[in-house]
């Protein structure tokens, strides 16, 4: 049986991650416990995670410097079983993203300001997209994302678009909202269910019935699929590092779809994969069997509007009905 394939297109580069007990104030000092190198960006994490699970994956990204760090980055991505299309250029120095993870697992990151380098993602060849089964890209890849969606959708290849925290506020041409097959965004885990559903609705109004997923950190996720809204509750776990959790969710959802799951079933697998990722420092990928077993703890529940005699404020009341 031919292995299904996925191509991830986006910004790429290495990151240095350190886990600190707390953030210091100005001119302050803090101790760190763990540190190491990581794949900095969503597209790279999705590709590496899919590669570890045995999916035939390819990563297409911006250029990097023709230096030791650029060469090591490509070697590292390939070690996950991922094909790499990244140009090494003498006119750039490979940038490093710095990520700090605090005691709660929350992260703060610092990226290098280098629009000329990041813009080279739009120069990458996209010929391989026409032979893919699934394509992933990030809206913040700018012109590179637009080219990716145009080529993939034009060739009938479904596109998974990561909207990040921008959600419905993402500055996308109208045709992009119609061209993608799946959308993922996120809200802070302090956002209540009503607020999350409002954010979900703002996206669904733009995408003409396509599945939309909104991750909520430790609170799980909500989604709208074929006009029906679902919620998956987060499970209590020991959080070590949330860096890459959203990308792991994306990879889990794509992997499930490629293996023939329905979008609702894919939500459970993706939720389990992202939760397990948060229990370890750095980018990890648990076995497919381990995630499948844990996914039973993440049943999808329909979200139904509450009937009220009188409207109360502007919030959206919700109740959960039967488990699916």
ChimeraX commands (.cxc) that place a marker at each C-alpha (Angstrom):
marker #1 position 0.00,0.00,0.00 radius 0.5
marker #1 position 1.40,3.39,-0.97 radius 0.5
marker #1 position 2.22,5.66,1.96 radius 0.5
marker #1 position 0.14,8.82,1.94 radius 0.5
marker #1 position 2.14,12.03,1.64 radius 0.5
marker #1 position 1.99,15.49,3.16 radius 0.5
marker #1 position 3.91,18.66,2.30 radius 0.5
marker #1 position 4.40,21.50,4.78 radius 0.5
marker #1 position 5.25,24.98,3.53 radius 0.5
marker #1 position 6.24,27.82,5.83 radius 0.5
marker #1 position 8.90,29.75,7.65 radius 0.5
marker #1 position 11.76,27.62,8.99 radius 0.5
marker #1 position 14.77,27.95,11.23 radius 0.5
marker #1 position 16.27,26.63,14.47 radius 0.5
marker #1 position 15.38,27.77,17.96 radius 0.5
marker #1 position 17.13,27.69,21.32 radius 0.5
marker #1 position 14.77,26.71,24.14 radius 0.5
marker #1 position 15.38,27.12,27.87 radius 0.5
marker #1 position 13.05,26.20,30.75 radius 0.5
marker #1 position 13.12,28.74,33.58 radius 0.5
marker #1 position 11.44,28.72,36.99 radius 0.5
marker #1 position 10.17,32.26,36.51 radius 0.5
marker #1 position 10.84,35.29,34.36 radius 0.5
marker #1 position 13.12,37.90,35.93 radius 0.5
marker #1 position 12.31,41.59,36.09 radius 0.5
marker #1 position 14.37,44.27,34.39 radius 0.5
marker #1 position 18.10,43.78,34.97 radius 0.5
marker #1 position 17.13,40.63,36.87 radius 0.5
marker #1 position 18.44,37.09,36.96 radius 0.5
marker #1 position 16.74,33.71,36.62 radius 0.5
marker #1 position 17.96,30.13,36.68 radius 0.5
marker #1 position 17.13,27.68,33.91 radius 0.5
marker #1 position 16.80,23.92,34.30 radius 0.5
marker #1 position 16.62,22.44,30.82 radius 0.5
marker #1 position 17.80,23.79,27.50 radius 0.5
marker #1 position 18.35,22.60,23.98 radius 0.5
marker #1 position 17.80,23.17,20.27 radius 0.5
marker #1 position 14.38,22.80,18.68 radius 0.5
marker #1 position 12.55,23.23,15.40 radius 0.5
marker #1 position 11.29,26.78,15.71 radius 0.5
marker #1 position 8.27,27.04,13.48 radius 0.5
marker #1 position 4.91,25.32,13.00 radius 0.5
marker #1 position 5.48,23.98,9.48 radius 0.5
marker #1 position 8.75,22.31,10.49 radius 0.5
marker #1 position 7.24,20.78,13.64 radius 0.5
marker #1 position 4.26,19.43,11.68 radius 0.5
marker #1 position 6.55,17.89,9.05 radius 0.5
marker #1 position 8.90,16.34,11.63 radius 0.5
marker #1 position 6.04,14.91,13.67 radius 0.5
marker #1 position 4.38,13.40,10.60 radius 0.5
marker #1 position 7.73,11.96,9.52 radius 0.5
marker #1 position 8.21,10.27,12.89 radius 0.5
marker #1 position 4.78,8.66,12.56 radius 0.5
marker #1 position 5.72,7.19,9.19 radius 0.5
marker #1 position 3.94,9.65,6.92 radius 0.5
marker #1 position 5.86,10.55,3.76 radius 0.5
marker #1 position 6.56,14.20,4.58 radius 0.5
marker #1 position 8.34,17.07,2.86 radius 0.5
marker #1 position 9.26,20.51,4.23 radius 0.5
marker #1 position 9.49,23.54,1.94 radius 0.5
marker #1 position 10.69,26.78,3.50 radius 0.5
marker #1 position 12.60,30.02,3.29 radius 0.5
marker #1 position 16.32,30.11,2.65 radius 0.5
marker #1 position 18.87,29.79,5.45 radius 0.5
marker #1 position 22.48,30.82,5.68 radius 0.5
marker #1 position 25.09,28.68,4.01 radius 0.5
marker #1 position 26.75,28.15,7.36 radius 0.5
marker #1 position 27.23,25.40,9.92 radius 0.5
marker #1 position 23.90,26.10,11.63 radius 0.5
marker #1 position 21.95,26.07,8.37 radius 0.5
marker #1 position 23.51,22.77,7.30 radius 0.5
marker #1 position 22.90,21.24,10.72 radius 0.5
marker #1 position 19.26,22.35,10.66 radius 0.5
marker #1 position 18.63,20.57,7.36 radius 0.5
marker #1 position 20.43,17.44,8.57 radius 0.5
marker #1 position 18.30,17.47,11.72 radius 0.5
marker #1 position 14.98,17.78,9.85 radius 0.5
marker #1 position 16.01,14.94,7.54 radius 0.5
marker #1 position 16.69,12.76,10.59 radius 0.5
marker #1 position 12.92,12.70,11.18 radius 0.5
marker #1 position 12.42,11.06,7.79 radius 0.5
marker #1 position 11.45,14.33,6.11 radius 0.5
marker #1 position 12.49,15.43,2.62 radius 0.5
marker #1 position 13.75,19.03,2.70 radius 0.5
marker #1 position 13.57,21.82,0.11 radius 0.5
marker #1 position 15.48,24.69,1.75 radius 0.5
marker #1 position 18.10,26.73,-0.09 radius 0.5
marker #1 position 21.35,27.55,1.71 radius 0.5
marker #1 position 22.46,31.05,0.69 radius 0.5
marker #1 position 25.70,32.95,1.20 radius 0.5
marker #1 position 23.86,36.28,1.47 radius 0.5
marker #1 position 22.13,35.27,4.73 radius 0.5
marker #1 position 23.10,34.12,8.20 radius 0.5
marker #1 position 20.87,31.42,9.69 radius 0.5
marker #1 position 18.59,33.11,12.27 radius 0.5
marker #1 position 17.91,31.66,15.73 radius 0.5
marker #1 position 14.60,32.00,17.55 radius 0.5
marker #1 position 14.89,32.17,21.36 radius 0.5
marker #1 position 12.13,30.52,23.39 radius 0.5
marker #1 position 11.71,30.68,27.17 radius 0.5
marker #1 position 9.37,28.24,28.89 radius 0.5
marker #1 position 8.26,29.07,32.46 radius 0.5
marker #1 position 7.26,26.82,35.34 radius 0.5
marker #1 position 3.67,26.51,34.09 radius 0.5
marker #1 position 4.80,25.38,30.63 radius 0.5
marker #1 position 3.84,28.72,29.00 radius 0.5
marker #1 position 6.31,30.16,26.52 radius 0.5
marker #1 position 7.66,33.49,25.39 radius 0.5
marker #1 position 9.64,33.69,22.19 radius 0.5
marker #1 position 11.84,36.13,20.32 radius 0.5
marker #1 position 12.29,35.97,16.55 radius 0.5
marker #1 position 14.89,37.73,14.47 radius 0.5
marker #1 position 13.63,40.67,12.42 radius 0.5
marker #1 position 14.74,39.78,8.91 radius 0.5
marker #1 position 11.97,40.28,6.33 radius 0.5
marker #1 position 14.33,39.72,3.41 radius 0.5
marker #1 position 15.18,36.21,4.62 radius 0.5
marker #1 position 11.62,35.26,5.63 radius 0.5
marker #1 position 10.34,36.52,2.29 radius 0.5
marker #1 position 12.38,33.93,0.39 radius 0.5
marker #1 position 9.75,31.31,1.20 radius 0.5
marker #1 position 7.84,32.71,-1.78 radius 0.5
marker #1 position 10.82,31.86,-4.04 radius 0.5
marker #1 position 10.69,28.13,-3.24 radius 0.5
marker #1 position 9.63,25.69,-5.94 radius 0.5
marker #1 position 6.15,24.25,-5.35 radius 0.5
marker #1 position 6.14,21.65,-8.14 radius 0.5
marker #1 position 5.98,18.80,-5.60 radius 0.5
marker #1 position 2.60,20.00,-4.28 radius 0.5
marker #1 position 0.67,18.53,-7.19 radius 0.5
marker #1 position 1.66,14.98,-6.16 radius 0.5
marker #1 position 0.85,15.40,-2.45 radius 0.5
marker #1 position -2.19,14.00,-0.64 radius 0.5
marker #1 position -2.32,16.85,1.89 radius 0.5
marker #1 position -0.69,20.28,2.18 radius 0.5
marker #1 position -0.08,22.34,5.33 radius 0.5
marker #1 position 0.81,26.03,5.50 radius 0.5
marker #1 position 0.73,28.96,7.94 radius 0.5
marker #1 position -1.10,32.16,7.08 radius 0.5
marker #1 position 1.84,34.21,8.41 radius 0.5
marker #1 position 4.05,32.85,5.63 radius 0.5
marker #1 position 2.51,35.69,3.61 radius 0.5
marker #1 position 3.03,35.51,-0.13 radius 0.5
marker #1 position 4.51,32.02,0.30 radius 0.5
marker #1 position 1.24,30.83,1.84 radius 0.5
marker #1 position -0.81,32.43,-0.93 radius 0.5
marker #1 position 1.27,30.73,-3.64 radius 0.5
marker #1 position 1.04,27.41,-1.80 radius 0.5
marker #1 position -2.74,27.54,-1.53 radius 0.5
marker #1 position -3.16,28.64,-5.13 radius 0.5
marker #1 position -1.01,25.78,-6.49 radius 0.5
marker #1 position -2.35,23.06,-4.18 radius 0.5
marker #1 position -6.03,23.98,-4.41 radius 0.5
marker #1 position -5.69,24.45,-8.16 radius 0.5
marker #1 position -4.44,20.88,-8.39 radius 0.5
marker #1 position -7.21,19.50,-6.20 radius 0.5
marker #1 position -4.98,18.91,-3.16 radius 0.5
marker #1 position -6.64,19.71,0.22 radius 0.5
marker #1 position -4.95,22.47,2.23 radius 0.5
marker #1 position -4.79,22.70,6.03 radius 0.5
marker #1 position -4.33,26.38,6.94 radius 0.5
marker #1 position -3.03,27.43,10.34 radius 0.5
marker #1 position -4.46,30.81,11.32 radius 0.5
marker #1 position -2.66,30.92,14.68 radius 0.5
marker #1 position -3.99,33.41,17.22 radius 0.5
marker #1 position -5.21,35.75,14.45 radius 0.5
marker #1 position -8.25,33.62,13.65 radius 0.5
marker #1 position -10.86,35.58,11.70 radius 0.5
marker #1 position -8.63,38.67,11.95 radius 0.5
marker #1 position -6.04,37.13,9.63 radius 0.5
marker #1 position -5.58,39.45,6.69 radius 0.5
marker #1 position -6.36,37.01,3.89 radius 0.5
marker #1 position -7.76,37.62,0.42 radius 0.5
marker #1 position -11.33,36.40,0.12 radius 0.5
marker #1 position -10.39,33.58,-2.26 radius 0.5
marker #1 position -8.05,32.02,0.35 radius 0.5
marker #1 position -10.91,31.54,2.81 radius 0.5
marker #1 position -12.75,29.59,0.10 radius 0.5
marker #1 position -9.77,27.61,-1.23 radius 0.5
marker #1 position -8.64,25.76,1.91 radius 0.5
marker #1 position -10.16,22.49,3.13 radius 0.5
marker #1 position -9.44,22.81,6.89 radius 0.5
marker #1 position -8.70,25.72,9.23 radius 0.5
marker #1 position -7.08,25.78,12.66 radius 0.5
marker #1 position -6.75,28.73,15.03 radius 0.5
marker #1 position -6.31,29.09,18.78 radius 0.5
marker #1 position -7.40,31.19,21.72 radius 0.5
marker #1 position -5.75,31.51,25.14 radius 0.5
marker #1 position -6.80,28.79,27.57 radius 0.5
marker #1 position -8.24,31.43,29.88 radius 0.5
marker #1 position -11.00,32.08,27.32 radius 0.5
marker #1 position -14.34,30.60,28.34 radius 0.5
marker #1 position -16.46,28.37,26.14 radius 0.5
marker #1 position -18.79,31.19,25.10 radius 0.5
marker #1 position -15.87,33.35,23.96 radius 0.5
marker #1 position -14.30,30.42,22.12 radius 0.5
marker #1 position -17.54,29.73,20.26 radius 0.5
marker #1 position -17.82,33.38,19.27 radius 0.5
marker #1 position -14.28,33.22,17.85 radius 0.5
marker #1 position -15.17,29.98,16.07 radius 0.5
marker #1 position -18.29,31.53,14.55 radius 0.5
marker #1 position -16.30,34.51,13.27 radius 0.5
marker #1 position -14.15,32.12,11.24 radius 0.5
marker #1 position -16.97,29.87,10.04 radius 0.5
marker #1 position -18.75,32.88,8.54 radius 0.5
marker #1 position -15.79,33.30,6.18 radius 0.5
marker #1 position -15.13,29.72,5.06 radius 0.5
marker #1 position -18.39,28.55,3.48 radius 0.5
marker #1 position -18.98,25.37,5.46 radius 0.5
marker #1 position -15.43,24.02,5.67 radius 0.5
marker #1 position -14.28,22.43,8.95 radius 0.5
marker #1 position -12.85,24.90,11.48 radius 0.5
marker #1 position -10.95,23.94,14.64 radius 0.5
marker #1 position -10.16,26.25,17.53 radius 0.5
marker #1 position -7.67,24.94,20.10 radius 0.5
marker #1 position -7.98,26.22,23.68 radius 0.5
marker #1 position -4.82,25.05,25.46 radius 0.5
marker #1 position -5.57,23.07,28.62 radius 0.5
marker #1 position -9.32,23.52,27.97 radius 0.5
marker #1 position -9.21,21.33,24.84 radius 0.5
marker #1 position -10.76,22.47,21.57 radius 0.5
marker #1 position -13.99,23.35,19.81 radius 0.5
marker #1 position -14.79,22.77,16.17 radius 0.5
marker #1 position -17.51,23.18,13.59 radius 0.5
marker #1 position -17.81,20.36,11.07 radius 0.5
marker #1 position -20.67,20.16,8.54 radius 0.5
marker #1 position -22.59,22.77,10.48 radius 0.5
marker #1 position -22.36,20.89,13.81 radius 0.5
marker #1 position -20.31,22.24,16.69 radius 0.5
marker #1 position -18.21,19.95,18.88 radius 0.5
marker #1 position -16.17,20.30,22.03 radius 0.5
marker #1 position -13.36,18.12,23.34 radius 0.5
marker #1 position -12.48,18.78,26.95 radius 0.5
marker #1 position -8.85,18.99,27.98 radius 0.5
marker #1 position -7.49,16.35,30.37 radius 0.5
marker #1 position -5.53,17.16,33.51 radius 0.5
marker #1 position -1.87,16.36,33.03 radius 0.5
marker #1 position 1.53,17.50,34.21 radius 0.5
marker #1 position 2.52,20.27,31.80 radius 0.5
marker #1 position 6.25,20.60,31.16 radius 0.5
marker #1 position 6.49,22.45,27.85 radius 0.5
marker #1 position 3.69,23.71,25.57 radius 0.5
marker #1 position 6.03,24.72,22.72 radius 0.5
marker #1 position 4.89,22.90,19.59 radius 0.5
marker #1 position 1.56,21.69,21.03 radius 0.5
marker #1 position -0.53,23.45,18.39 radius 0.5
marker #1 position 1.64,22.09,15.57 radius 0.5
marker #1 position 1.44,18.59,17.08 radius 0.5
marker #1 position -2.35,18.96,17.07 radius 0.5
marker #1 position -2.22,19.90,13.37 radius 0.5
marker #1 position 0.00,16.90,12.59 radius 0.5
marker #1 position -2.28,14.57,14.52 radius 0.5
marker #1 position -5.36,15.81,12.69 radius 0.5
marker #1 position -3.69,15.48,9.28 radius 0.5
marker #1 position -2.33,12.02,10.07 radius 0.5
marker #1 position -5.80,10.81,11.03 radius 0.5
marker #1 position -7.39,12.21,7.88 radius 0.5
marker #1 position -4.69,10.60,5.73 radius 0.5
marker #1 position -5.44,7.25,7.37 radius 0.5
marker #1 position -9.15,7.54,6.59 radius 0.5
marker #1 position -10.61,8.94,9.82 radius 0.5
marker #1 position -13.51,11.37,9.76 radius 0.5
marker #1 position -12.78,14.95,10.87 radius 0.5
marker #1 position -14.64,14.30,14.15 radius 0.5
marker #1 position -12.53,11.22,14.85 radius 0.5
marker #1 position -9.40,13.16,13.92 radius 0.5
marker #1 position -10.17,15.72,16.64 radius 0.5
marker #1 position -9.76,13.07,19.34 radius 0.5
marker #1 position -6.44,11.78,17.99 radius 0.5
marker #1 position -5.09,15.31,17.55 radius 0.5
marker #1 position -6.11,16.29,21.09 radius 0.5
marker #1 position -4.39,13.26,22.56 radius 0.5
marker #1 position -1.21,13.87,20.56 radius 0.5
marker #1 position -0.99,17.53,21.61 radius 0.5
marker #1 position -1.62,16.70,25.27 radius 0.5
marker #1 position 1.08,14.03,25.37 radius 0.5
marker #1 position 3.52,16.44,23.72 radius 0.5
marker #1 position 3.07,18.89,26.63 radius 0.5
marker #1 position 4.27,16.29,29.14 radius 0.5
marker #1 position 7.86,16.40,27.81 radius 0.5
marker #1 position 10.43,19.08,27.12 radius 0.5
marker #1 position 11.15,19.74,23.46 radius 0.5
marker #1 position 9.51,18.37,20.33 radius 0.5
marker #1 position 8.41,14.81,20.89 radius 0.5
marker #1 position 6.20,12.35,19.03 radius 0.5
marker #1 position 4.64,9.46,20.93 radius 0.5
marker #1 position 3.87,6.26,19.07 radius 0.5
marker #1 position 0.71,6.09,17.00 radius 0.5
marker #1 position -0.63,3.23,19.15 radius 0.5
marker #1 position 0.00,5.14,22.40 radius 0.5
marker #1 position -1.89,8.16,21.07 radius 0.5
marker #1 position -4.77,6.03,19.78 radius 0.5
marker #1 position -5.22,4.49,23.23 radius 0.5
marker #1 position -5.07,7.89,24.95 radius 0.5
marker #1 position -7.52,9.35,22.39 radius 0.5
marker #1 position -10.31,7.40,24.08 radius 0.5
marker #1 position -10.06,9.98,26.88 radius 0.5
marker #1 position -10.98,12.74,24.40 radius 0.5
marker #1 position -14.52,12.03,23.17 radius 0.5
marker #1 position -16.12,14.65,20.92 radius 0.5
marker #1 position -19.34,16.10,22.32 radius 0.5
marker #1 position -21.90,18.11,20.41 radius 0.5
marker #1 position -22.37,21.67,21.58 radius 0.5
marker #1 position -25.99,22.77,21.52 radius 0.5
marker #1 position -27.33,26.30,22.20 radius 0.5
marker #1 position -29.28,26.72,25.41 radius 0.5
marker #1 position -32.87,27.85,25.12 radius 0.5
marker #1 position -33.54,30.97,27.15 radius 0.5
marker #1 position -36.77,32.77,27.80 radius 0.5
marker #1 position -34.97,36.09,27.62 radius 0.5
marker #1 position -31.59,36.92,26.08 radius 0.5
marker #1 position -28.96,37.68,28.71 radius 0.5
marker #1 position -26.16,39.99,27.53 radius 0.5
marker #1 position -24.24,39.15,24.40 radius 0.5
marker #1 position -22.76,35.85,25.53 radius 0.5
marker #1 position -23.53,32.57,23.82 radius 0.5
marker #1 position -25.03,30.01,26.22 radius 0.5
marker #1 position -24.12,26.40,25.48 radius 0.5
marker #1 position -24.89,22.93,26.77 radius 0.5
marker #1 position -23.30,19.61,25.91 radius 0.5
marker #1 position -25.47,16.82,24.60 radius 0.5
marker #1 position -24.76,13.16,23.94 radius 0.5
marker #1 position -21.26,11.86,23.34 radius 0.5
marker #1 position -20.49,10.68,19.87 radius 0.5
marker link #1:1,2 radius 0.2
marker link #1:2,3 radius 0.2
marker link #1:3,4 radius 0.2
marker link #1:4,5 radius 0.2
marker link #1:5,6 radius 0.2
marker link #1:6,7 radius 0.2
marker link #1:7,8 radius 0.2
marker link #1:8,9 radius 0.2
marker link #1:9,10 radius 0.2
marker link #1:10,11 radius 0.2
marker link #1:11,12 radius 0.2
marker link #1:12,13 radius 0.2
marker link #1:13,14 radius 0.2
marker link #1:14,15 radius 0.2
marker link #1:15,16 radius 0.2
marker link #1:16,17 radius 0.2
marker link #1:17,18 radius 0.2
marker link #1:18,19 radius 0.2
marker link #1:19,20 radius 0.2
marker link #1:20,21 radius 0.2
marker link #1:21,22 radius 0.2
marker link #1:22,23 radius 0.2
marker link #1:23,24 radius 0.2
marker link #1:24,25 radius 0.2
marker link #1:25,26 radius 0.2
marker link #1:26,27 radius 0.2
marker link #1:27,28 radius 0.2
marker link #1:28,29 radius 0.2
marker link #1:29,30 radius 0.2
marker link #1:30,31 radius 0.2
marker link #1:31,32 radius 0.2
marker link #1:32,33 radius 0.2
marker link #1:33,34 radius 0.2
marker link #1:34,35 radius 0.2
marker link #1:35,36 radius 0.2
marker link #1:36,37 radius 0.2
marker link #1:37,38 radius 0.2
marker link #1:38,39 radius 0.2
marker link #1:39,40 radius 0.2
marker link #1:40,41 radius 0.2
marker link #1:41,42 radius 0.2
marker link #1:42,43 radius 0.2
marker link #1:43,44 radius 0.2
marker link #1:44,45 radius 0.2
marker link #1:45,46 radius 0.2
marker link #1:46,47 radius 0.2
marker link #1:47,48 radius 0.2
marker link #1:48,49 radius 0.2
marker link #1:49,50 radius 0.2
marker link #1:50,51 radius 0.2
marker link #1:51,52 radius 0.2
marker link #1:52,53 radius 0.2
marker link #1:53,54 radius 0.2
marker link #1:54,55 radius 0.2
marker link #1:55,56 radius 0.2
marker link #1:56,57 radius 0.2
marker link #1:57,58 radius 0.2
marker link #1:58,59 radius 0.2
marker link #1:59,60 radius 0.2
marker link #1:60,61 radius 0.2
marker link #1:61,62 radius 0.2
marker link #1:62,63 radius 0.2
marker link #1:63,64 radius 0.2
marker link #1:64,65 radius 0.2
marker link #1:65,66 radius 0.2
marker link #1:66,67 radius 0.2
marker link #1:67,68 radius 0.2
marker link #1:68,69 radius 0.2
marker link #1:69,70 radius 0.2
marker link #1:70,71 radius 0.2
marker link #1:71,72 radius 0.2
marker link #1:72,73 radius 0.2
marker link #1:73,74 radius 0.2
marker link #1:74,75 radius 0.2
marker link #1:75,76 radius 0.2
marker link #1:76,77 radius 0.2
marker link #1:77,78 radius 0.2
marker link #1:78,79 radius 0.2
marker link #1:79,80 radius 0.2
marker link #1:80,81 radius 0.2
marker link #1:81,82 radius 0.2
marker link #1:82,83 radius 0.2
marker link #1:83,84 radius 0.2
marker link #1:84,85 radius 0.2
marker link #1:85,86 radius 0.2
marker link #1:86,87 radius 0.2
marker link #1:87,88 radius 0.2
marker link #1:88,89 radius 0.2
marker link #1:89,90 radius 0.2
marker link #1:90,91 radius 0.2
marker link #1:91,92 radius 0.2
marker link #1:92,93 radius 0.2
marker link #1:93,94 radius 0.2
marker link #1:94,95 radius 0.2
marker link #1:95,96 radius 0.2
marker link #1:96,97 radius 0.2
marker link #1:97,98 radius 0.2
marker link #1:98,99 radius 0.2
marker link #1:99,100 radius 0.2
marker link #1:100,101 radius 0.2
marker link #1:101,102 radius 0.2
marker link #1:102,103 radius 0.2
marker link #1:103,104 radius 0.2
marker link #1:104,105 radius 0.2
marker link #1:105,106 radius 0.2
marker link #1:106,107 radius 0.2
marker link #1:107,108 radius 0.2
marker link #1:108,109 radius 0.2
marker link #1:109,110 radius 0.2
marker link #1:110,111 radius 0.2
marker link #1:111,112 radius 0.2
marker link #1:112,113 radius 0.2
marker link #1:113,114 radius 0.2
marker link #1:114,115 radius 0.2
marker link #1:115,116 radius 0.2
marker link #1:116,117 radius 0.2
marker link #1:117,118 radius 0.2
marker link #1:118,119 radius 0.2
marker link #1:119,120 radius 0.2
marker link #1:120,121 radius 0.2
marker link #1:121,122 radius 0.2
marker link #1:122,123 radius 0.2
marker link #1:123,124 radius 0.2
marker link #1:124,125 radius 0.2
marker link #1:125,126 radius 0.2
marker link #1:126,127 radius 0.2
marker link #1:127,128 radius 0.2
marker link #1:128,129 radius 0.2
marker link #1:129,130 radius 0.2
marker link #1:130,131 radius 0.2
marker link #1:131,132 radius 0.2
marker link #1:132,133 radius 0.2
marker link #1:133,134 radius 0.2
marker link #1:134,135 radius 0.2
marker link #1:135,136 radius 0.2
marker link #1:136,137 radius 0.2
marker link #1:137,138 radius 0.2
marker link #1:138,139 radius 0.2
marker link #1:139,140 radius 0.2
marker link #1:140,141 radius 0.2
marker link #1:141,142 radius 0.2
marker link #1:142,143 radius 0.2
marker link #1:143,144 radius 0.2
marker link #1:144,145 radius 0.2
marker link #1:145,146 radius 0.2
marker link #1:146,147 radius 0.2
marker link #1:147,148 radius 0.2
marker link #1:148,149 radius 0.2
marker link #1:149,150 radius 0.2
marker link #1:150,151 radius 0.2
marker link #1:151,152 radius 0.2
marker link #1:152,153 radius 0.2
marker link #1:153,154 radius 0.2
marker link #1:154,155 radius 0.2
marker link #1:155,156 radius 0.2
marker link #1:156,157 radius 0.2
marker link #1:157,158 radius 0.2
marker link #1:158,159 radius 0.2
marker link #1:159,160 radius 0.2
marker link #1:160,161 radius 0.2
marker link #1:161,162 radius 0.2
marker link #1:162,163 radius 0.2
marker link #1:163,164 radius 0.2
marker link #1:164,165 radius 0.2
marker link #1:165,166 radius 0.2
marker link #1:166,167 radius 0.2
marker link #1:167,168 radius 0.2
marker link #1:168,169 radius 0.2
marker link #1:169,170 radius 0.2
marker link #1:170,171 radius 0.2
marker link #1:171,172 radius 0.2
marker link #1:172,173 radius 0.2
marker link #1:173,174 radius 0.2
marker link #1:174,175 radius 0.2
marker link #1:175,176 radius 0.2
marker link #1:176,177 radius 0.2
marker link #1:177,178 radius 0.2
marker link #1:178,179 radius 0.2
marker link #1:179,180 radius 0.2
marker link #1:180,181 radius 0.2
marker link #1:181,182 radius 0.2
marker link #1:182,183 radius 0.2
marker link #1:183,184 radius 0.2
marker link #1:184,185 radius 0.2
marker link #1:185,186 radius 0.2
marker link #1:186,187 radius 0.2
marker link #1:187,188 radius 0.2
marker link #1:188,189 radius 0.2
marker link #1:189,190 radius 0.2
marker link #1:190,191 radius 0.2
marker link #1:191,192 radius 0.2
marker link #1:192,193 radius 0.2
marker link #1:193,194 radius 0.2
marker link #1:194,195 radius 0.2
marker link #1:195,196 radius 0.2
marker link #1:196,197 radius 0.2
marker link #1:197,198 radius 0.2
marker link #1:198,199 radius 0.2
marker link #1:199,200 radius 0.2
marker link #1:200,201 radius 0.2
marker link #1:201,202 radius 0.2
marker link #1:202,203 radius 0.2
marker link #1:203,204 radius 0.2
marker link #1:204,205 radius 0.2
marker link #1:205,206 radius 0.2
marker link #1:206,207 radius 0.2
marker link #1:207,208 radius 0.2
marker link #1:208,209 radius 0.2
marker link #1:209,210 radius 0.2
marker link #1:210,211 radius 0.2
marker link #1:211,212 radius 0.2
marker link #1:212,213 radius 0.2
marker link #1:213,214 radius 0.2
marker link #1:214,215 radius 0.2
marker link #1:215,216 radius 0.2
marker link #1:216,217 radius 0.2
marker link #1:217,218 radius 0.2
marker link #1:218,219 radius 0.2
marker link #1:219,220 radius 0.2
marker link #1:220,221 radius 0.2
marker link #1:221,222 radius 0.2
marker link #1:222,223 radius 0.2
marker link #1:223,224 radius 0.2
marker link #1:224,225 radius 0.2
marker link #1:225,226 radius 0.2
marker link #1:226,227 radius 0.2
marker link #1:227,228 radius 0.2
marker link #1:228,229 radius 0.2
marker link #1:229,230 radius 0.2
marker link #1:230,231 radius 0.2
marker link #1:231,232 radius 0.2
marker link #1:232,233 radius 0.2
marker link #1:233,234 radius 0.2
marker link #1:234,235 radius 0.2
marker link #1:235,236 radius 0.2
marker link #1:236,237 radius 0.2
marker link #1:237,238 radius 0.2
marker link #1:238,239 radius 0.2
marker link #1:239,240 radius 0.2
marker link #1:240,241 radius 0.2
marker link #1:241,242 radius 0.2
marker link #1:242,243 radius 0.2
marker link #1:243,244 radius 0.2
marker link #1:244,245 radius 0.2
marker link #1:245,246 radius 0.2
marker link #1:246,247 radius 0.2
marker link #1:247,248 radius 0.2
marker link #1:248,249 radius 0.2
marker link #1:249,250 radius 0.2
marker link #1:250,251 radius 0.2
marker link #1:251,252 radius 0.2
marker link #1:252,253 radius 0.2
marker link #1:253,254 radius 0.2
marker link #1:254,255 radius 0.2
marker link #1:255,256 radius 0.2
marker link #1:256,257 radius 0.2
marker link #1:257,258 radius 0.2
marker link #1:258,259 radius 0.2
marker link #1:259,260 radius 0.2
marker link #1:260,261 radius 0.2
marker link #1:261,262 radius 0.2
marker link #1:262,263 radius 0.2
marker link #1:263,264 radius 0.2
marker link #1:264,265 radius 0.2
marker link #1:265,266 radius 0.2
marker link #1:266,267 radius 0.2
marker link #1:267,268 radius 0.2
marker link #1:268,269 radius 0.2
marker link #1:269,270 radius 0.2
marker link #1:270,271 radius 0.2
marker link #1:271,272 radius 0.2
marker link #1:272,273 radius 0.2
marker link #1:273,274 radius 0.2
marker link #1:274,275 radius 0.2
marker link #1:275,276 radius 0.2
marker link #1:276,277 radius 0.2
marker link #1:277,278 radius 0.2
marker link #1:278,279 radius 0.2
marker link #1:279,280 radius 0.2
marker link #1:280,281 radius 0.2
marker link #1:281,282 radius 0.2
marker link #1:282,283 radius 0.2
marker link #1:283,284 radius 0.2
marker link #1:284,285 radius 0.2
marker link #1:285,286 radius 0.2
marker link #1:286,287 radius 0.2
marker link #1:287,288 radius 0.2
marker link #1:288,289 radius 0.2
marker link #1:289,290 radius 0.2
marker link #1:290,291 radius 0.2
marker link #1:291,292 radius 0.2
marker link #1:292,293 radius 0.2
marker link #1:293,294 radius 0.2
marker link #1:294,295 radius 0.2
marker link #1:295,296 radius 0.2
marker link #1:296,297 radius 0.2
marker link #1:297,298 radius 0.2
marker link #1:298,299 radius 0.2
marker link #1:299,300 radius 0.2
marker link #1:300,301 radius 0.2
marker link #1:301,302 radius 0.2
marker link #1:302,303 radius 0.2
marker link #1:303,304 radius 0.2
marker link #1:304,305 radius 0.2
marker link #1:305,306 radius 0.2
marker link #1:306,307 radius 0.2
marker link #1:307,308 radius 0.2
marker link #1:308,309 radius 0.2
marker link #1:309,310 radius 0.2
marker link #1:310,311 radius 0.2
marker link #1:311,312 radius 0.2
marker link #1:312,313 radius 0.2
marker link #1:313,314 radius 0.2
marker link #1:314,315 radius 0.2
marker link #1:315,316 radius 0.2
marker link #1:316,317 radius 0.2
marker link #1:317,318 radius 0.2
marker link #1:318,319 radius 0.2
marker link #1:319,320 radius 0.2
marker link #1:320,321 radius 0.2
marker link #1:321,322 radius 0.2
marker link #1:322,323 radius 0.2
marker link #1:323,324 radius 0.2
view
